[in-house]
């Protein structure tokens, strides 16, 4: 008899974050394989993420959360692929 996986809700916060990222990256790769352009995926992912955050926290809170994005982007926090300089 096979083993059953515990429900993801029973995982701790960090484990859920990694599981969520794994799901997103798998879906991303599948979409790329189907020919969806990365910039289209990125726009759709940002839209979906912001819409869900607004549903949970409200527009004002999300607006405050995103005010620091420019600084964080300029510091390279979201840059995964570094180019030779």
ROVO-54459 format. One record per residue: y, x, z of N, C-alpha, C in turn. Coordinates in steps of 0.02 Angstrom, whole numbers, padded with zeros to 5 digits, always signed. Atoms other than C-alpha are relative to their C-alpha. Example, Ala and Ser with C-alpha at 12.3 -4.5 7.8 and 13.67 -1.06 7.14 Angstrom:
2
-00059+00045+00000-00225+00615+00390+00060+00045+00000 -00059-00042-00003-00053+00684+00357+00055-00039+00037 
//
This chain:
85
-00059+00042+00000+00000+00000+00000+00062+00044+00000 -00060-00041+00006+00172+00070-00047+00047-00009+00059 -00051+00005-00053+00313+00105+00072+00060-00038-00026 -00061+00036+00020+00467-00004+00070+00061+00038+00024 -00062-00033-00018+00642+00064+00072+00039-00045+00047 -00041+00041-00044+00756+00008+00214+00060-00027-00038 -00060+00027+00034+00901-00104+00162+00058+00048+00008 -00056-00047-00002+01056-00004+00121+00049-00015+00056 -00045+00018-00055+01154-00100+00253-00019+00035+00064 +00022-00033-00061+01049-00013+00385+00017+00074+00001 -00018-00071+00002+01107+00159+00328+00068+00010+00033 -00064-00017-00028+01251+00246+00414+00053+00003-00054 -00056-00001+00046+01423+00255+00335-00003+00054-00052 +00003-00056+00047+01401+00426+00256-00057-00011-00050 +00057+00012+00044+01230+00380+00186+00017-00055-00051 -00020+00053+00046+01303+00221+00111+00049+00026-00052 -00047-00029+00048+01445+00321+00031-00037+00038-00054 +00037-00038+00049+01321+00438-00052-00042-00045-00044 +00039+00048+00040+01210+00292-00107+00046-00035-00050 -00047+00034+00044+01362+00202-00179+00020+00046-00057 -00019-00047+00052+01416+00358-00273-00057+00011-00049 +00058-00008+00043+01240+00381-00340-00006-00059-00049 +00002+00059+00044+01241+00202-00408+00054+00004-00054 -00055-00003+00048+01411+00226-00489-00013+00053-00053 +00013-00055+00048+01363+00393-00569-00056-00017-00048 +00054+00021+00044+01201+00320-00636+00025-00050-00052 -00028+00050+00047+01294+00172-00713+00046+00035-00050 -00046-00037+00043+01425+00292-00782-00039+00036-00055 +00041-00036+00049+01293+00399-00867-00032-00047-00050 +00030+00049+00045+01208+00245-00939+00052-00025-00051 -00053+00023+00045+01373+00184-01011+00018+00054-00051 -00013-00054+00047+01408+00355-01087-00054+00004-00053 +00057-00001+00047+01234+00354-01164+00004-00057-00051 -00008+00057+00045+01276+00184-01239+00061+00006-00045 -00056-00013+00045+01432+00257-01321+00068-00021+00026 -00065+00017-00028+01569+00198-01204+00039+00064+00012 -00042-00060-00009+01714+00322-01202+00016+00010+00074 -00016-00015-00071+01746+00410-01035+00066-00030+00023 -00064+00027-00022+01928+00355-01032-00003-00076+00009 +00009+00072-00009+01875+00173-01053-00037-00014+00065 +00036+00006-00063+01751+00192-00910+00046+00012+00059 -00045-00017-00055+01883+00273-00801+00050-00057+00013 -00047+00055-00009+02008+00133-00832-00034-00060+00031 +00037+00057-00027+01878-00001-00798-00019+00011+00073 +00019-00015-00069+01819+00087-00640+00059-00004+00047 -00061+00005-00042+01996+00104-00572+00021-00072+00009 -00018+00071-00005+02033-00078-00611-00046-00036+00049 +00048+00034-00044+01873-00137-00526+00009+00022+00072 -00008-00026-00069+01900-00025-00375+00063-00028+00032 -00062+00026-00029+02081-00077-00350-00004-00075+00012 +00007+00072-00010+02038-00261-00373-00041-00015+00062 +00041+00011-00060+01901-00250-00240+00038+00020+00063 -00039-00020-00058+02014-00153-00122+00053-00051+00018 -00050+00051-00012+02150-00284-00142-00032-00062+00031 +00036+00057-00030+02023-00422-00106-00014+00012+00074 +00018-00016-00069+01974-00333+00055+00061+00011+00045 -00056-00023-00042+02138-00259+00118+00067-00033-00015 -00063+00029+00020+02275-00351+00023+00042+00048-00040 -00041-00039+00046+02405-00294-00101+00044+00052+00036 -00045-00047-00034+02526-00214+00024-00038+00061+00026 +00039-00056-00027+02391-00108+00106-00023+00047-00055 +00023-00042+00056+02323-00047-00061+00059+00037-00031 -00060-00034+00025+02499-00008-00121+00016+00060+00044 -00012-00056-00046+02522+00100+00034-00053+00054-00008 +00055-00049+00009+02351+00182+00008+00011+00043-00061 -00005-00036+00063+02394+00231-00169+00065+00041-00007 -00063-00037+00007+02568+00302-00136-00010+00076+00002 +00012-00072-00004+02495+00473-00095-00043+00028-00055 +00044-00024+00053+02388+00484-00251+00030+00055-00042 -00032-00051+00041+02513+00585-00351-00006+00069+00031 +00004-00064-00035+02518+00723-00221-00072+00025+00000 +00071-00019-00003+02328+00723-00203-00026+00022-00068 +00020-00020+00068+02305+00731-00392+00028+00068-00016 -00032-00065+00014+02429+00875-00406-00032+00057+00039 +00035-00051-00039+02331+00968-00271-00071+00012-00026 +00066-00010+00029+02174+00952-00377-00057-00034+00036 +00052+00032-00040+02080+00841-00255-00051-00038-00043 +00044+00040+00042+02006+00736-00396-00023+00038-00062 +00018-00039+00059+01981+00876-00523-00069+00030+00010 +00068-00026-00004+01796+00908-00548-00012+00055-00050 +00008-00050+00052+01807+01007-00708+00062+00043-00002 -00056-00047+00002+01918+01159-00693+00002+00034-00069 -00007-00035+00063+01986+01235-00852+00023+00072+00014 -00021-00071-00007+02011+01422-00874+00075+00003-00010 -00072-00005+00006+02192+01468-00847+00020+00071-00018 
//
